[in-house]
Amino acid sequence: MLNLFKKKKKEQAQTIDLSDNTLGSITELVDSAKDSADFIHYVQKTVHNKVWISYYKALIDCNTFHRDCLPYLIHHTDFRSLEDLKDIIPIESVTITKDIKEIQNKLLRGFIVIQFNEYDEECAIVRAENWFGNRQVSTSEIEFSVIGPKEAFVENMDTNLYLLRRRLPTPDLKFKEIIIGKQSKTRIVIAYIEGIAQEENINTVKQRITDIDYDVIHDSALLEQIISDNTWSPFPQLVSTERPDRVVSMMNLGQVAILSEGSPQALLGPATAAEFFMSPEDYYLNWLLGSTFRMIRLLSVLFSTFATPIYVAVLTYHYQMIPKDLLAPLISSRVNIPFPPILEVFFLELTIELLREAGARLPTKVGQTLGIVGGIVIGQASVQAGLTSNILLIIVSLSALASFTTPVFKMANTIRVLRFPFILFAAIWGGEGLVLCFCFVMVHLLRLQSLGRPYLFPIYPMRLNEMSDSILRLPYNFMNKRPSNASGENKKRFDKREAQKKKDIDE
């Protein structure tokens, strides 16, 4: 089934090659490749004549070459010209060409070049790509969910496209392939559903990718930074996901997916701010439970962002706002603290970030132990040493915990970093500083765009009839229209009246 998909994908994909360091002739190509230890170039005798065979040993599957290619070259009596190879070799991808650019690109991607004479310009190109070095499809690690599919993308492009095609067996699913990177020659595939995705969004993605002039593109994260509308913004402007089910779901709403060779993450756009707080598990639960958990995540973001800045603002400028019942515990917890609230908060926040970074760089079991033991030991020791108050320790711990509820990892990082300017503004101007910093962030979000579309859609511009899947997730029979910022002419998913009907068996 996978081989059949690869064949269909090759027929449907439109390739745009942007390489500009192609050699002038096949003689230069072979002479240049001979300097590499893994390049094989030799003469092979056949029944009627001899042929020259060239390939990179590290890129091809030797079993395919020796089983499905070489015996037919040596022993087949009808092999008299390169055109005969199309009927002789039982491999679907056999091309006869003189295009030096095509020869070079395919030679570097696991194809075998066959010539009658060593430096003939015309040659046959046979696919024998090595698949055994690729990671097998495994469970999702970053966006794990208890309910729902467990498959995740891998680093191989064709495997990822197979996962999408299997879930959407429709001819409207289109793949457009682009080659970028002067040195890396990275395959980038733009995936969308024809008739559902807006043509303007598709053209925007194509234009931004084809305009890239960079030497090495080794991951979709690098690609995201290059094609984002505002590269100075800390907010991610494209949703990064490793789940095929999420990509299929969002493409069905009109979004465009971008996949990069060598990356297990796909990019989705145009994105909205609400999508970064949506978990795939929301759609596999009852709408009441899904909406509740989504609201918890949004409240967690607010708590994580404002908890420690409010602590600094209140203790520095607005202590009259503290309730009488809370005043005594605060005084007793801070009576021996020699530092102002701003230094106390920065000390604990930086400690939490150090523990998180150290845990992420260490092996899994060691990192988990460091996070638990380090947090308990350092927190308890800092309170006993009088460096910080126990109330602030609780607030910072809860704030860090709340930041991890965000499903998209890049947005979780943004929220953690966003606390620091709020803390600084609160220490300088108190409550007014918090309001000022919040205004700066909101103005930035109102101006921010994703592929030319408003980032805060459907809140700004306000679209009340399209908020069935933003802050709350309403029942599926209310989600009958696709969002207008991504979908094209086909905006209706199903008939709402028919979906709300309940028929008995005798009807």
N, C-alpha and C positions, 0 to 999 in steps of 0.2 A: 504493500500500500504506500509505503514511504517513497519507493522508487517511482511509482506512478505519479505521486504528487510532485516529485522533483521534475519529472518530464513536463507536466502541465504548467508548473511554475515557470520553467524556462520558456515555454511558448507564450505565456501571458506577460512576462516581465518586460518592461521597456528599459533598456540600459542606456545611460548617459555617461560616457567616459570622459573624465576631466584630466587624465594624466597628460603631462606635458614634457616628460623626460624620456620619451620613446627613442630608441636607437634608430639609425637611418636604414639599416638593411639587416637581413638575417645573418649575414657574415659577421657583422659587428656584434649582433646579439649572441651568437654562439661563442665567439672569441672572448667576449666580456664574461659570459657565464662560466667559461672554463676555469676562471680564477677561483671559483667556489668549489670546495671539496665535495659537496653533495650533488654537483651537477654531473649527470651521466650523458656521454655523447659517444656512440660507437656504431660500427657498421654490422649489419646482420644479413646473412645470406638467406635467400628464399628459393623457391623452386625454379623460377625463371630469371631472377636477377638478385640484386642486393639493395637494401634500404638503410638509411641512416636514422637512428632513433636517439632522441634527446628528451631528457626530463630531469626534474629535481627529485632525487631519491627520497628526500624527507617529506615531500608533498604528495606522493602518489601511494596508492595501495598496491603493494607488490603482488599480492594474491590475484587481484583483478587483472593486473598486467600480464602475469604468467599464465593465468587460466583462460581469460576471455579475449586476449589480444595477441600475444606472441605466437601461440600455436597456429592461429589462422594466417598470420603473416608468413610463417616458415613453410607450412605444409599445404596450403590451399593452392590448387592448380589454376584457379581462375584469377589469381591476383597478378594483373599485368599493368594496372594503372592505379593512381590514387583514388579515382572515382569508384573503383571496385571495392574499396574498403567499406563504403557505406552499406554494401550488401553482404560483405564477408564477416566483418567484426560484429558480434552480437551485443553491441553497446549503442544506446540510442543517440549519444552525443558524438557524432563524427562530422567534422567540418573541413572542407577543402577551401583554402584561402591563400591570398598573397599579401594580405593586409598585415604589415609588420607590427602595428599597434595591437591588433587582435591576437597575433601570435605571442607577443611578449606578455600581454596581460594574462592570457590563458596558461602559458607556460609557468607563470608565477602563481597560479592557482590550482595546480595539481593536474594539468593536462600533459599528454605525451605528444611530441612533435615527430612526424614521420616524413622523410624526404627520400627521393630516389637518388639524388646526388647531394653531396655534403653541403653545398651552398646554394641549392635551388631556392628560388624565391617562393615557389609554390610548394605547399606542404599540407599534410593532413593533421588535424588536431583531434585527439581522442581523449575523452574524459576518463580519468582513473584516480580521482581525488581520494585521499586517505581520510576515512571516517573514524578510525579506531582511536584516535587521540582525543576525540570529543567527549565531553562529560554527558552522561546519560540524564534524561529528564528526571528530576527529583522533586521533592516537596518544597513548597515555599517557606523560606526562612525569615525574611524580613516582614512580609505581610501575611503572617500565619493566621488561619482562622479554624475554629473547631468544626464549623459547619460549612459545607461547600467543597468545591474541587481543591485538590492539593497540588496540582501540577504547577511548575514554574518554568520560565524561560531558561535556556542555557546559552552558552557562548557561540553555538553554531547557528548561522542564519537560516539554513534550510530546515533545520529542526523546528525553529521558532515559527517559520511560515507554515509548516505542517500543522503545528498546534492551532494556529488561527484558522487554516483552511478546514480542518476537521470539525471545528465548532461552527463554521459558517460555510456550509457546502452550497454556495450560491455563485453563479457567474458574475454577479455584481461586485463581489469582493475583488478589488484590483490591487496589484503590487507594481509600483514603479521603482526601478532600481537606478541608483546613481553611484558612481565611483568617485570618491574624493580622497584627498591626501596625496601630496606629491611623492612621498616615500611609502606610505602605508597602503595606498590603493584600497581604502576601506569601502566595503559594500554598504550602502545605506539604502534601505527599502522604505518607501512611503506607502502605507496601507490605508485603504479607505473603502467605503461602500458607495459605489456609483449610484447617483440619484438621491442619496441621503446626505452625504457630505456636501458642504457648500463649495462650489467651484473656485470661489475667491480664496477660501482657506487652503485648498489644495495647491493652487498656484503660488500662494504666499510661501508655503513650506518648500515647494520646488525651487522657487527663486532664491530663497535664503540659503538653501543647501548648495545649489549650483554656484552661488557667489562666494562660497568659502574658498579661501586661498591659504591653506595650511599644510604643513609637511606631514604630520602624523595625527590621525584621528583614531584613538585606540579604545574609546568607550563613549557611550551615549551621553554620559555626564559632561564630557568635554564638548560634545556637539550641542547640548542644551545651552551651555554658557555662550556659545558663539552665535546661535540663532535667536536668542531671547531678545525681546523688545528693548528692555532696559538692563544692560549688563552691570549697572551700578546698584541695582536694587538687591537687598538681602533676601527678598521673597522669591521663591521658585515660581517661574512663569509657565512651566510645562509639568504635567503630572508624570512622575517616574514610577513605573510599576513593573514587577516581575511576574504578574499573574495574567495568563492568557484570557481567563474569563472576564477580568476587568477590562482588558483591551477590547474584546469582542462587544461587551456591553456598551462601552463608550463610543465605539465606532457605529453601533446601531443608533446612537443618538446624534450622529453627525460629526463626531470628532475624527481627526486624522492621527494615525499612529505612525511613529518613526522608529525603525529598528536599525541597529548598527551591528555589523559583524564583529564578533568578539565580546559583545556586551550582553549580559542576561537581563538587561532592563530595557523596557520600551518607553517611549515618550508619547504623551497624549496632549493634544491641543486643538482648538483654543481652550485653555483651562480657566476655571473660576476659583475664587478663594474658597468657596464652600466645598469644592471637590477634594481639597487636601485634608478635610476632616471626615470624609466618607470612607467607611471601611467596607470591603466586599461582603463582610458578614452581615451588614445592615440589611442586605437584600435577601438573605437566606433566613431571616427571622421574621416573625410577625411584625407588621408595621408599627405597632405600639412599642414593642421592645426595641426595634431598630431606631425609631425616633428618640426614645428615651436615652439610649446609649450615645446617640449622636449629640444630643443636648448636653449630656455629661461631658463629652469631649470638648464642646465649645465652652462650657463653664470652666473646665479645667484649664483651657488656654487663658481665659481671663484671670483666673486665680494665679496661674504660674507667672503671668506677666506683671500683675499689679500687687501681689501679696507683699513682697519685700520692699518695693518702692513706697507703698502706703505706710509700712512700718517705719521706714526712714523719715518720711514726711511728717508723720504724727509725732514721733519722739523728738524730732528736731524743731518743728515749728508749731504744731497743733496739738500739744499735749492736753489742752483743755477739752479735746474731743474724747479723751479716754474715759470710759465709764468708771464710776467710783469703785465698783466691785472688782474691776480689772486693774485699778491703779496700784493697789497693794502688791499683787503678784509681780507686776512690772518693776516696781521699785526694788523689791527684794531680789529679783533676778539680775538687776543691773547695778546694784549698790557697789559691787566690787569690780565692775568693768572699767578699765582705764581709757578705753577708746570711745570716740563718738560713734553713733549708729552707722554712719557711712562706711567707716573702716571695718567695723564689726561685720556688716553685711558683705562687703567685698571679700573679706577673709573667708567666710563660710561659702560664698558662691564660688570662689576660685577653688576652694577645697573640693567641692562637689564636682566641678568640671575636671579637676586633676584626677579624681577617682574614676570618672567616666572615661576619660581618655586612656588612662592606664589599663582599665579593665578591657577596653576595646582592642588594645594592642597586644595583650597577653593571650595565651591559650585559653580556651573556653572555661575549663574547670578552675584554672588559676585566677582568671579574671573575675569569675563569680565569687570566689573566696575573697579576693582582694576588695571587691565592692562591698560585701557584707561586713567582713571583719574590719576593713579600713574605715568604713563609715561609722561603725559602732565605737571603735577604739578612739579615733580622732575626735569624734563628736563629744564623747564622754570626757576625754582628756581636756579638750578645749574649755568645756564648761567648768570642770574642777580647777583648771588653771586660771580661771577668771578672764579668759580672752573673749568669751562670748556668753550670751545669756541662753538659758535653756529654752525660753519662749521663742527666740529667734531661730534656734536650732530646729525646733519643731516646724516653724513656718518655712524655712529654707528646704527642709526635707520634703514637706508636702508639696512645695512649689516645684522641686525637681521631679518628684513622682508624677505630678500632674502634667508636666511637659512630655512625659513618655507615653501619654495616651493618644497622641496624634498619630494616625496610621501611616502617613507619609513621612519618611525619615528626614528628608530635606526641610520640610516645614517645621518639624520638631527642633531641628538645629537652629532655624531662624528664630523661633520663639525663645529658646534658651539665650541666644545672643541679644535679643531685643530687650531683655530685662535690664541690661547694664546701662543703656542710655536713660531708661526710666528711673533707675536708681540715682544716676548722676543728676538729672533734672530735679528729682525730689530732694536731694541733699542741698541743692543750690537755692531753689525757689519754693520748696514745699509743695503744697497742693496745687498752687498755680503752675509750678513746673510740670507736675503730672499732666494737667490739662493741656499745657503748651506742647509737651512731647506727644500726647495723644493726638492733638490736632495735626502735628507734623506727619505722623504716621498715617492718619486718615486722608490727608491731602495727597500723600504719596500713593496710597492705595486707589484713590479716586482717579488719579492720573495714569496709573499703571495699566498696561494692556498685555494681552497674551495673543500673539499672532494678529495684532491689530484690533482685538475685541476687548471690551471692558472687563477688567479683572474682577470687579464686584458684582457682575451680572448674576442673578436678576434683581439684586437689591438696588444697584445703580447701573444703568437706568432702571427704574422700578418697573417690574413686570409681575404683577400679582398673580396673573393666570399661569405663570411659569414657575411658581415657587412650590410646586408639589413635591419636588425632590431637591431641596436646598437645606434650609435649617431643619425642617422636619421631612420625614419620608411618609407620604400618604399612601393609602392602599393602591395596589397596582391598577385598579380600574379607574383611578383618577389621573394616572400618568399616561394619558393617551396622546400627548403631543410632545414632539421633540423640541428642545430649546432653540430659539430663533437665532442665537449667536453662532450656532454650529451647523444646523441642518439646512438643507437646500429647499427645493420645492416640495419634497415629500415630507411634510411636517407631521402628518397624522400617522400614529402607530397602529391604532385600531379604533373600532367604533365604540365609543364610550357607552352608548345606550345598550348595545348588545352585550357588552362586558358586564353590565350591572344586572342583567336578567338571570334569574335562577329558575331552571326548568326541572320539573319532576320527571321521573322515568316514563310515565304514561303520556307525556307531552311529545 
